[in-house]
Amino acid sequence: MTTNLDALLTALYVHLDDHVLPSREQPVKRGPNRLLTDAELVCVAVAQVLLRHDSERHWMRAAPARIGHLFPRLPGQSEYNRHLCDLGPALLTAARWLARAVPTWWERLRLMDGTPVRCGASRVTVNRSGLGEIAGYGMDKSHHAFYWGAKLMLITTAEGAVTAFSLAHPKELDERKQALHLLHVHDCAPGPGPVPIVCDKGFAGAGIETAAEEVGHLLIRPVRQDEPEPEVKVFPSRLRQRIEAVIWTLKNQLGLERHAARTTEGLWARTCQRVCALNAAIWHNWLIGAPVKRSLIAYDH
């Protein structure tokens, strides 16, 4: 089964190096030069989360045996951690390119939902952490519990490829404002025309629905208890379960719930790392004709 991961990393590196992150000369600065290019570092970061190594220290000890035949030059743990925190823009570019390289990018349907990303469980962590710019206290309504962290907003295709995402402070930007900001900033679907977006009851309201229509999107959500029942109930409940499954994959299988970030840059880079790994697996499953496009079984061991 190792051959499948090798094939994914090889294909991913070739496409990133040729079309997305071409090799370029490193800027002149003090200290040793980087051992890996951006394309190589993205592939190593994708392999880390697909093989379920949450700790960079443990990953750098296991990487030579797992992917050393593909990347004979691997940095040390401190260098890898430092470069990974600076790799957020490259990971975001790669994740967006991968989402646009799958056939379902051209489908006129999107799923949207938000989920908390917990960053600490004690007051000492809150005081010492460098995540104060993006982390704060919020309410996880799904589990009826408060948390300290950031809010992750996702827009995906029907199969699970993440086309747009953002992190926001749960107090400074609520779920509706974060969704509108994401729809304004990023193109979650190609071309003009209305794009139906399936979401939950938290996005109810005339203001957000009107603002979404102005951007060119139609929000489809279940009816709230204080609203009259429609004559025809056509809400696709099974699609709501798909976005929940995508969130579970990111937070549990790919380790976003165990990100261990202590700075804003580190949290953003680790989020982009997980999204890029998910999109890379879906993209490669399309290339090889796998029956289940969001399956990670062939790459996690």
N, C-alpha and C positions, 0 to 999 in steps of 0.2 A: 504493500500500500504506500510505501515511501515514494514510489515513482510518480504518483499523482501530485504530491506536494512538489516534487522536483519539476514536473511539467508546468505546474502553476507558476512557480517562481521564475522559471526560465522564460515562459511566455510573457509574464508580467514585466520582467526586466527588459526584454527586447522592445516591447511596445512603449514602456516609459522612456527608455533611453533614446528611442528613435523619434517619438512623436510628442511626448509630454514633458519630460525633464531631461533634455539633452545635456551631455557632459560639457562643462565649461570650466575655464580656469578659475582656481580658487583665489580670492582676494589676498593681497599681501598683508600679513599680520604677524604678530609675534607668536611663537610657539610652533610646534610641529604641524605639518600639513595633515589634513584628514585622510584617513586610509580609504574611505568609501565615498563614492559620488552620491548625489541625491537619489538617483534611481536605485543604486545598490542598497542604500540605507533604508529606503522605503520597502524593498523586498525583505530585508532582514527584520524590519519592524513588523511586517505582515506575517512572516513566519513565526515570530515570537508569540503573537496572540492566537494564531491558528493552532500552534502546538501547546497552548494553554500554559505559558510561562508568564505569570503575572509580575514577577520580580525581575528587573534587569540584571541584577547580580547573578541570580540562578540561571538566567538565559545565556549570559555570556560564558558561563561554565559549561552549559550543555550545547551551545551553538556549534562549536567545532566538530562535535560528533554527529550532529543532526544535519547541518547545512555546510560544513566545512569543505565538502567536495565541490560545492557551487561557489562559495565565497571563501577562498583560502586566506584572504586578508580580513581579519576581524579586529575591531578595536577593543580596548579594555573596557571594564565596566563603567568607570568614571567618564571616559571619553564618549562612550555610547549614550550614557544618560544625558550628558551635556548636549550632544548633537541631536538627540531625540527631542529634547525640549525646544530646539530651534527648528525642528523639521515640520512644524505645524502647517505653514503655507504649502510646502511640497506635498504633504499628505492630503491636504484639502484639494489641491489641484488634481492629484491622482485619483482621489475618490470621486470627484465630479466627472472626470474623464471616463472612468469606468462605468459610472451610471449612465452616461450618454452613449456608451459603446454596446449596450445590450438592446435587443429588439424592442423590449417593452418600454423603452424611453419614449417611443412614438405613440404609445397608447394614450388615449384621452381620459385617464383615470388616475387619481392619486389618493393616498391614504395619509392622514395627519393625526398626530397625537403627541402629547408631552409626557415626560417622566422625570422624576427627581433623580439627581445624581448626588448621593450622599458623600460628604467630604470629611466628616468628623462626628464623633459621638460623645465628646466631653467638652467642658468649658475650657480646659487647658489647651485642647487642640484648637479651639476657636481663637483663643488669645495668641497662640504661637504661630498659627498657620499664616502663610502668605497668600491666601485665597480670599482675603477680605474684599477685593474689588468685584468678585463675581459670585461669592458664596454668601448666603444668609439663611435666616430661619424661614421655613415655609411649611405648608400643610400638604401632606400626601393623602388626598381624599380616598384613593383606592384602598389604602391600608389603615385609614383613620389614625394617622400618627404624624407628629411634627418631625422635622428633620433639619439639619444644617448642611447646606450644599447649594448646588446650582440646579436650574431647570433646563432639561434638554428637550428641544422641540424637533420633531422629525417629520419629513415629508417623503414618502416612499412610493414606489410603483406597487402594483397589485402582487407582484412576486416577492417584494422585499428589498429591492435595490434602493438605497437612500439617495434621493436626488437633491435634497437640501436639508440642512440642519443648523442649529444654533444653540448656544449656551447663554443663559441670562440669569440675573439675580432674581430670586423668587419674590422679593419684596418690591424692588424698583420697577420690575416689568412683569405684569401678570400674564396669564396664559394667552388671553385674547390679543393683547398688544404685542406679545412676542410673536404670535402667529402672523399678524398683519405685517410686522416688520420683516419677518422672513419672506413673506410673499412679495413684498416690495423690493427687497434687496436681491433675491436669488430667483432665477428662472427655474421653476420646478417642472416645467413641461415645454415642449417645443412649439413654436409658431403661435399665431393668433387664434382667437376663438375661445369660448368658455371651456374650462377644465373642471369637471366635477371632482370635489375633494370630500372623501368620506371621513367624518370626524365624530366626536362624541357630544354629549349634551353640554359640556363645558363651554362650547363655542356658540351657544345659543345667544341670540340678541340681534335686534334690527341693525344696530350700529356696525357690528363686525360683518354681518352678512352683506350690508350695503357696501362697505369698504372693500370686501373681497370681490364683489361683482365689478366694482370700478377697476380693479386690477385685472379682471378677466377670469375669475374663478367662482364656481358655484359650490357652496357648502351644503353637504348632505349629512344630516344628523338625525338621531331619533327624536321623537316628540317628548317634550317635558310634561310632567304631571299637571302643571298649571296651564297647559295649552289645549285647545280643542283637538280631539282625535280626527285625523284626516279620513276621508271616505275610503281611500285606497292606501294601505300600508305597504310601502315598497322599500323600506329601509333595508339595505343588505347587511344583516347582522353578521354574516360569515366574514365579511371584509373587515369588520371591527376586530375580529379575532386574529386576523392576519397581522395587523399592525401591533397587536399585543405580543404575538409570537416573535416578531422582529425585535421588539424591545427586549424580550426575554433572551433572545440570542445574543444581543449586544451586551447585556448586563451580566449574564451568567456564563454562556459558552465562551464568549470572547473576553470576559473579565472586566467589563467596564465598572461593575459594582465593586471591584477590588483594584481600582486604579492606583491608589496610594500616592496621588499627586499632592504636592505641598505648595505649589505656586500656580498662578493663573495660566502661565505659559505651559507648564507641565500638564495641567488638566485639559487644556485645549488640544495639545499634541496627542495625549493619550486617547481623547475622544475621537479625533481624526484618525488615529491609528486603528481603532476598532471599526469605524465606519469604512475605512479603506479596505480592511481585511474582509469584511462582509461583502462589499461590492466586488472585490477581486475574486472571491469564491463564486459568486453568482455569475460574473463575467466568464470565468473559466468553465463553469458548468454549461454555459451556453455554447462555448467553443467545442467542447467534447460531446455535446448532446446528452448530458445527464438527465434522467427523468425528473428529478427533484432539483430545482435550480438553487434553492437556499440551503441545501444540505452541505454540512461541513464534515461529514463522517470520513470522507476520503483524505482529508488534510490534517486531521487533529492527532495523528499518531504515526 
